[in-house]
Amino acid sequence: MATTVTRDQLQRLRTLATTYRTMIILVGIGWVCWGFINGVSTGGRPGGLAGLLSFAWVATAVALIVYSYRLAKLLELNAILWAILMAIPLINLIVLLRLSSKAQAACRARGVKVGFIGPDMGDLLRIERAVEAEEAIRASEAAYAAQAATPARQ
């Protein structure tokens, strides 16, 4: 099976997949924190466990903005605009869905399956092995061609 993925494209694909997967995990962490905040909060100023969870939720939201910027940049979108939109409540849900669908399409177009928690890292490994095998074949063909072109010594 011949592949047309270069080493640079493979690195870009790996970065895209891990950034996208990290975003999905951050969304899950944010939802868990938000659920616990609502369950632990006493209605007043958050303190103790609710305060810690509130801090974790805000940190997750900031990380999500950073990763949306990175993902938009990898998808060759206006990264600053996408990151700003990600900071706006309710709009960020639409932005998240659009970025997710674009990242899924980019991964699938390159042969990487996308599941519940993002791209399948096993597919990335398979593509990496195919690229390495193709490079090894090219190197051996080049060595054979160079050997064949060299006149034999007697």
N, C-alpha and C positions, 0 to 999 in steps of 0.2 A: 504494500500500500504506500503510494507516494504522498508526501505531505508538502504543502507549499508554505509552511510556517517557518519563518526564520528565527534565529536565536533572539533577536530584538523583539519580534512579535510575540514570541513565547514569554519573554520577561514582562512585556506589557499586559499580556493576557493574565499572567499569574498575579500581577499587581491589581488588575481590574477585579479579578475573582476574589482575592483576599480583602480588598477594600469593600466590595459589595457584601461579602459574607460578614465582615465586621459591622457594617451598617445594620444588617438584619439582627445581629446579636445585640447591638446597642438598643435597637427598638424594643426587643424583648426585655432587656434589663430595665429600660425606662418604664415599660408597662408594669413590670413586677414592682418596681419602686413606687410607682403611682398607686397601685393597688394596695400596697402595704401602708403607704402614707394615709390613704383614706380609711384604712382599717385601724390604724394606731392613733391617728390624730384625735385630740380631745376637743377640737373646735376652736381653741384659742391659739396662742402663739405656739408654734411647734417647738418642742423641747425633747430632750432625750432621744429615744429611738426615732420618733417622727422627725426631729431635726436632722439626725444623721441620714435618714432616708430622703429627706428633702434636699440635702446637699448632694447626695448620690444622684438624685433625679436631675438636678440642675447640671451637674458635671456630665451626666450622660447626654443631656440636651446639647450642651456645648460641643461635646465630642461628635455628636451626630451632625452638627453644623459643619464641623471641620471635615468629617468624612464625606459629607454630601459635596463639599467643595472639591475634594480630591477625586471623587467618583465623576462629578460633572467634568472636571478637567480631563480625566482619562477618556471620557466619552466625547471629548472635543466639543463641549457645550460652553456657554458663558458661565463659568464657574462662580464668579462673584455674584451674579444675579441669582443663581440657584441657591447659593449659601444664604443670601439675604432673605430670599423667599422662605427658606427652611426655618428662619428665625421667627416668622410670623405665625402665631397660633391659627389653627384650622387650615390655613393655606399650606402649612408644612405637611399636612396629610396628603394633599394633592401632589405636592412636590415629591414627597417620598414615593408615592405610587408611580409617578412618571419616571423618576430616576430608576426605580426598581424595574419597570417594564423595559426601559432602554438598556439597562445592564443585563437583564435576562436575554434580550434579543442579541446583544453583542456576544454574550457567552455562548448561546446556542448556535449563532452563526459560525463560531469557531470550533464547534463540536463538543462543547462542555455542557453537560446536563445541569439543570438548575432544579434543586429540590426545596424542601420546606425551609432549611436554614442556609440556602444559597447554593452557589456552584459546587459541584461534586469535585473534590480535590483529587479523587482517583482518576477522573478524566484528564485533569491537568498533568498528572504523572504519566498517563498513557501518551499524551501528546508530546511531553518532554522526551520520553523514551523513543518515540518515533523520529523526532528531530535529531536526537543523538545517533540513532541508527542510520538515518539518511546522511548525516555528516560523516560518519565512519565509512559508509559506502563510497561517498564522493572522494574522501581522502585515499581510500585503497584504489579506486579507479584512476586517480591522478598519479599515484605512485606506480601503478601498472603501466600507464601511458608513458610516464617518464622513463621507466625501465625499458619499455619496448622501443622508445625513440633513441635510446643510447646504443651505439654500435657495440656488439659483443667483442670482448677482448680475447685474444687467442694466445 
